[in-house]
């Protein structure tokens, strides 16, 4: 299983980075939209919609939301984000949802009774998970695009690096040393040791980036932001596990050998993207 996961990761990571750095705006929008449409297709199963008609309908409805984002958000975004009302609303909506999602995970044994049998509510939760994250990544790619086409790409690389560092650290440390279950009712495989391992890897990643940039002013904010983002990435993973557990699913899909579905790969990214984009907007020091 580990070998299969490793091979898949070694193929997917370069492809994702090539898309981020080298696709033109329309190409990146199509790439991002395709990934998030597949994620919506998988989310339909969380709602209990397993027929082709229901899955297609939810995926197409999600595609419409992404298209609205594409039309409403600016191609050349100049920070701070407050200069664009649609961008601000989408990011704060995403952050608000994830604050609620954290509470739902922490109170899973009780809160699941409110939503587990409500398909429409779970569909709404899916849109709140996916649409603001799509918008955040689209916004990040176009930060100061007129001045440099690669500024936004490097920002997304930083976000992906953080998420991947947390994931790798959690696996490398949690697999052999994990003893204390983090939230066994939600995800039996997650451990406190794995979470701390992921946090350690993230801090090493931030340190490497800061050292490469010769320790720019405000680097302390990077570490504080990385701490919050890492904790949120854990809840992104736990939130998806929560929905899979209620739906009786092991993986969100089977599109990636050894990795499950797209949602299994981007669960932490969907949680962290809106907050990361807001940090970029407010601090301007990434």
N, C-alpha and C positions, 0 to 999 in steps of 0.2 A: 504493500500500500504506500509506504513512504517513497519508494522508488518511482512509483506511478505519479504521486503528487509532485515529486521533484521535477520529473520530466515535463509534466504539464505546466508547472510554474515557469520553467526555463523557456518554454515556448510562448506562454501568454504574456509574461512581463515585457520582453522586448517588443512584441507586437503592440501592446498597450502604449508603451513609451514612444514608439514610432508614430502611432496615431496622434498622440498628444503633441509631439514636437513638429511633425512634418505635414500633417493634413491641413489644407486650407480651411477657413471657417465653415464653409458648407460641408466639406468632407468630414470635419470633426463633429459637426452637428448630426450628420447621418450616422457616424460611428457611435456617438454617445446615445443617440436616439434608439438605434438598433439594440444596443446593450440593455437599455432601460425598458424597451418594449418586451424583450425576452424576460426581463425581471418581472414585469407586470404579468406576463403569461404564467410565470411560476407562482406569483402571488395569488392568482385566481384559485389555485389548489388550496391555499391557506383558508380561503373563504368557503371551501367546500364545493367549488365549481370545477368539475372535472371533465365536463363535456367539451367538445370542440367549439360549439357555439358560444358557450359561456366564457371559455378561456379567450377566444378570439374577440368577443365583445369587450371584455375587460382590457385586453391588450390594446384594442383600437381606441377605446375611451382614454386610456393612458397616453397613447400616441397623440391624441388631440390636445391633451394638457401640455405635452412637450412642445407641440407646434405653437401653442399659444405663448409659451415661454420664449420660444425662438423668435416670435414676432414682437413680443412686448419688451424684451430686454435689449439693451444697446450692444452693438458690435464693438464699439470703441468706448470702453468704460473708464472714466476718470474718477479715481477715488477722492474723497470718501463716498461710500455707497449711498449716503443720504441724498445725494444729488439725483437719484433715480428712485422714484416711489415704488415702482413695481419690484425692483431688486430688493429694496429694503423690506417690503412686505413679505416677499417669498422667503428671505433668509430668516426673518423673525418668526414666521410661521413654522419653518422647519425646526428652529431652536425650541420654540414653544412645544411642538409635538414631542421632541425628544426628551424634554423635561418631564412631560406626562408619561412617555414610554418608560423612563427610568422608574417612576413611581409604580407603573403597572407591573414591571418586572419584580421590583422589591416586594410588592404585595400580591404576587401571582396567585397564590392559593385562594385568595379572596376576590381579587379583582377580575379573575377570569370568568366568574359567574355573570359579570355584567355584559361581557362581549362575546364569549365563546360560541354562542348559538345565533348570533346576529351577523348574518352574511354581509349586509350592507354596511354595518359599522366596521367590519374587518376590511371591506373594500375601501372605505374612507381612510382607515389607518394605512392602507397600502399606498394610497395617493399622497398622504401626508409624509410617508417615508420616502417615496420615490421622486415626486415632483420638485420639492425644494432642493433635493440633492442634485437632480439634473440641472436645475437653475444655477446652483452654486458652482458646479463644475464649468458650466457654460460661461458664467461671469468671470471665474478665475482665468479661464483661457484668454479672455479678452481684456485683461488689465493692461492699460497703457499700450494697447495693440498698435496704435499709430506710431509710437516711438520705437517699439521693438516687438517683433512678432514672437519672440521667445520668452518675454517676461512672464506671461501667464503660464506657459509650458513649464517653466522652472518652478512656479508656485504649485502647480499640480504635481510635479515630480516630488516636491517636498512633502506634500500631503500623502501621496502614494508611498513614499519612503517611510514616513511615520507609521502608516497603517501596516505596511509589510513588516517593518521592524517589530511592531507589537505582536503581529501574528507569528513571525518566526521565533521571537523570543519566548512567546507563550508556549509554542510547541517544543522547542529545544529544552526549555527548563521544566515545563509542566509534565511532559511525557515521562521522563525518568524520575523526577523528584516530586511531582505533585502528590500531596497527601491530604491536604485540607480542602474539602469541597467548597467551592465558592457559593453556588446556589444549586444544590442537587435536585430540587424540585423543577427547575427550569432546564438546566444543562448538567447532567451528571459528570461530564468530562472536564468541566472547567474547575480549575483549582486556584487557590490563593497564590501558590508558588508560581504557577503559570502566568498569572496576572503580573506579579512582581518581576518575573523574567522578561515579560513583554515591555514593562516600564523601563527596565534596565537597558534593554536593547534600543528603545526609543531615545533615551538620554545619551547613549553612545552615538546614535545617528545624529542627534542635534549637535553634539560636541564636534563631530567630524565636519558637519556643514559649517558650523561657526568658525572652526579652525581654518578651514579652506578659505573662508571669507575674511580671515585675519581679525576675528573677534570684533565685529562691528558694534557700534553703540546700540544699546537697548537689547543686548543678547539675553539679559535676564528674563525679559518678556517671552523670549522663545521657549525657555525652559518651563516657565509657568503655563504658557499656552500648551506646550507639549504634554504636560502633566494632565491638564484638563481634557485634552483631546484623546489621550491614551485611555483615561477612565471612561470617556464616552464611547470609545471604540469597543471596549469590553461590553458595554451595555448594548451596543449595536448588534454584537454577536449574540448576546443573551436574549435580546428582543426577538431576533429571528428564531432562535431556539424555542422561545415561548410560543410563537405562532406555529412552528412545526410540531411541537409537542401536542398542542390542542388539536391540530389537524391529523395527528397520527403519522407524521412523515419523518423519515430519517434525514433525507436531503431535500432541498427545494427542487432539484431536477437532476439530470444525468448528462448534461451537455459537455462537462469537462471530466475526463477520466481521473478518478481519484480525488476529485474536488467537488463533485456534486453539480449543482446548478449555478447560474450567475449570482443569484441572491446569496448563496453560500460564500461567494468570493467577494461580494461588494457590501455585505451587511455592515461591516465597520465603516466603510467609506460613506454609505448613506447617512450614517449617524454623525460623522465628523465633518463632512463637506460644508454644511451650512455654517457651523461655528467657525471653521477654519476661514471661510470666506469673510465672515464678519470680523474676525481678528485682523485679517488683511485690510479690511475697510477702515477699521477704527484705529489700529496701531500703525499701519503703513510701514512696518519694520521687518517684514518677512522677505 
